[in-house]
């Protein structure tokens, strides 16, 4: 079969949502698992690229960059209550969410407008407004990059955690996720309204008995009011994870800031908003050259035009240092820094 064309000195500026101008030594896109296997058989040193939305590139990539463009959405099984939907790893995540909501498949509506592609969503265990990918994923298919064999992972085999999975740890860089299978609801949807301001927005709009479509469009509205469009200003959404702290650390912060909002995470552990910590230090809107903190959401770092990945990374390190000094809390990037 015909192997995907490999391009040299290929600009990745339009392939990462920060809009950082770096290049790949070699670049190719694959649209089937067979194309991927062909590329792997001739190139051992590769770098996998999904939607480029959870990525900060600080340098040129010397490896062969492979972009997942496997498409297709298919209903595999359906009962009166549930449905199994398979999606190609190269599909845009938000497009897939909207497809599901339009048909009436529930459980995924809170995850609308998250950038990136379906194949990278399990790696990060993406989440928003009280729902995580692990809550709706049934299984996934992935190619072992060494053996070029296909392996199926059940959800429980993925070691999902908060913005974490086995693919960020034990199997980091070892698999390419080609397809993901989701278990969604057809009726009797379990609505998640308690996180963020979903209830308030629904109430403002006079919606007392919301549908999954109402929730989806409410989430989109909230996200658009807080987060910049990468097509307008380069960004990767939330740059830092919300830190998990112990009771002593929480109590110390509350003594100085009684208005702190926090959430129970596990026994003796609490999740606090990273954006709140950054905002309390007056860092929202901070700018160093073209690297900055978004003026409407302190958790978002932005490229105002021509910032390098290194400049954005240095700004992130400055924020981490300031938060650690002020609160005794160490922020961790959610974005993958290369």
Secondary structure, DSSP 8 states (H G I E B T S, - for coil): ------EEEEE-GGGSTT----EEEEEEEESSHHHHHHHHHH-SSEEEESSSSSEE--S-EEEEEEEE----EEEEEE-SSEEEEEEETTSBHHHHHHHHHHHT-BS-GGGTT--SBHHHHHHHT-EETTEEGGGTEEEEEEEETTT--EEEEEGGGS--BTTB-GGGTTTTTTEEEEEEEEEEESSS-----SSTTHHHHHHHTT-SS--HHHHHHHHHHHHHHHS--TTTSEEEEE-B---EEEHHHHHHHHHH-TT--EEEEETTEEEE-HHHHHHHTT-TT-EETTEEE-TT-TTEEEE-SS--HHHHHHHHHHHHHHHHHHHS----BSSEE-
